[in-house]
Amino acid sequence: MIEVLRQMVEALEWCHGGEPIGTAEAIKVGKQAIKDLESQEPVAHSVIAGALFDFMGWLTSRKERIVLSSADNASPAVEAITEFARMRNLSLDNAKVQDWHTHPPQRTWVGLTDEDIKTICSENGWDSSWQSLRFAQAIEAKLKEKNT
């Protein structure tokens, strides 16, 4: 995405005969950049799996022992990853790390419509007056507050 924007800015800055190119030409360059990005293959899961196997094979061939558990310091593991990356000429500058344990991915909150609430009320033998609607909305607001 950054490359698309970079190319679009370059296209707008580019001058032809002293005049900046027009919007149509900038759009054309932007569309071509998008097409180029779309044609690039994303990193396949098999490549990632292969890299993990490669790392574990290297890790288990080392003389130095690393103990990994929640009770141990993570520094030796980080040092091993850094050493492996250096050996394989891998950059860790833009590594995307996800905290798998403490921060599960958040889902987008999807609330109930007034129609949903009325249906629930009628299915359960409750009246669907404005008081019931307000009560359901208050419960939903509290749930949203606690879960987002």
C-alpha positions in Angstrom: 0.0 0.0 0.0 2.8 2.4 0.8 4.4 1.7 -2.5 1.1 2.5 -4.3 1.0 5.9 -2.5 4.6 6.5 -3.2 4.2 5.9 -6.9 1.1 8.1 -7.0 2.9 11.0 -5.3 5.9 10.5 -7.6 3.5 10.6 -10.5 1.9 13.9 -9.3 5.4 15.4 -8.8 6.7 14.3 -12.1 6.7 17.1 -14.6 6.4 16.8 -18.4 7.5 19.9 -20.2 7.4 22.0 -17.0 3.8 21.1 -16.2 2.7 18.5 -13.6 0.9 15.5 -15.1 -2.8 15.5 -14.9 -5.1 13.7 -12.6 -6.0 11.1 -15.2 -2.3 10.1 -15.6 -1.8 10.0 -11.8 -4.9 7.7 -11.5 -3.5 5.5 -14.3 -0.2 5.2 -12.5 -2.0 4.4 -9.2 -4.2 1.8 -10.8 -1.1 0.1 -12.3 0.7 0.1 -9.0 -2.4 -1.5 -7.3 -2.5 -4.1 -10.1 1.2 -4.8 -9.6 0.6 -5.3 -5.8 -2.4 -7.5 -6.4 -0.4 -9.8 -8.6 2.3 -10.4 -5.9 1.8 -13.7 -4.1 1.4 -13.3 -0.3 3.8 -15.3 1.8 2.5 -18.8 1.8 1.8 -20.7 5.0 4.2 -23.4 3.7 7.0 -20.8 3.6 6.3 -19.8 7.2 6.1 -23.4 8.3 9.4 -24.1 6.5 11.0 -21.2 8.3 9.8 -22.5 11.6 11.2 -26.0 10.9 14.5 -24.4 9.7 14.7 -22.4 12.9 13.9 -25.3 15.2 16.4 -27.5 13.4 19.1 -24.9 13.8 18.0 -24.4 17.5 18.3 -28.1 18.3 21.7 -28.3 16.7 23.2 -25.7 19.0 25.4 -26.6 21.9 23.9 -24.0 24.2 20.7 -25.1 25.9 17.7 -22.8 26.1 14.9 -23.4 28.5 11.5 -22.0 27.5 8.6 -21.8 29.9 6.5 -19.1 31.5 8.8 -19.1 34.5 12.0 -18.4 32.5 13.5 -15.2 31.1 12.8 -14.8 27.4 16.1 -13.0 26.6 17.9 -16.2 25.6 15.1 -17.0 23.1 15.2 -13.5 21.7 18.9 -13.7 21.3 18.6 -17.1 19.5 16.0 -15.6 17.1 18.2 -12.6 16.5 21.3 -14.8 15.8 19.3 -17.1 13.5 17.9 -14.0 11.6 21.4 -12.6 11.2 22.7 -16.0 10.0 19.9 -16.2 7.4 20.1 -12.5 6.4 16.6 -11.8 7.7 15.5 -8.4 8.8 13.6 -8.2 12.1 12.9 -4.5 11.7 9.3 -4.9 10.6 8.5 -8.2 12.4 4.9 -8.4 13.3 4.6 -10.0 16.7 1.3 -10.9 18.2 0.8 -11.4 21.9 -1.1 -14.7 21.6 -1.7 -15.2 25.3 -2.9 -11.8 26.7 -4.5 -10.1 23.8 -6.9 -12.3 21.8 -8.0 -10.6 18.5 -11.0 -8.3 19.1 -14.1 -8.9 17.1 -16.2 -6.0 16.0 -19.2 -5.4 18.2 -22.5 -6.1 16.4 -25.5 -4.7 18.3 -29.1 -5.8 18.2 -31.6 -3.8 16.1 -34.9 -2.7 17.6 -36.5 -5.4 15.4 -34.2 -8.0 17.0 -35.2 -6.9 20.5 -38.9 -7.0 19.6 -38.5 -10.5 18.1 -36.8 -11.7 21.3 -39.5 -10.1 23.4 -42.3 -11.7 21.4 -40.6 -15.1 21.3 -40.3 -15.1 25.1 -43.8 -13.8 25.9 -42.7 -10.4 27.0 -44.3 -7.2 25.9 -42.3 -5.2 23.3 -43.2 -1.7 24.7 -40.7 1.1 24.7 -39.8 0.2 28.3 -38.7 -3.3 27.2 -36.8 -1.8 24.3 -35.0 0.7 26.6 -34.2 -2.1 29.1 -32.7 -4.3 26.4 -30.7 -1.4 25.0 -29.3 -0.6 28.5 -28.3 -4.2 29.0 -26.7 -4.3 25.5 -24.8 -1.0 26.3 -23.4 -2.5 29.5 -22.3 -5.7 27.7 -20.6 -3.6 25.0 -18.8 -1.6 27.6 -17.5 -4.7 29.3 -16.5 -6.5 26.1 -14.9 -3.9 23.9 
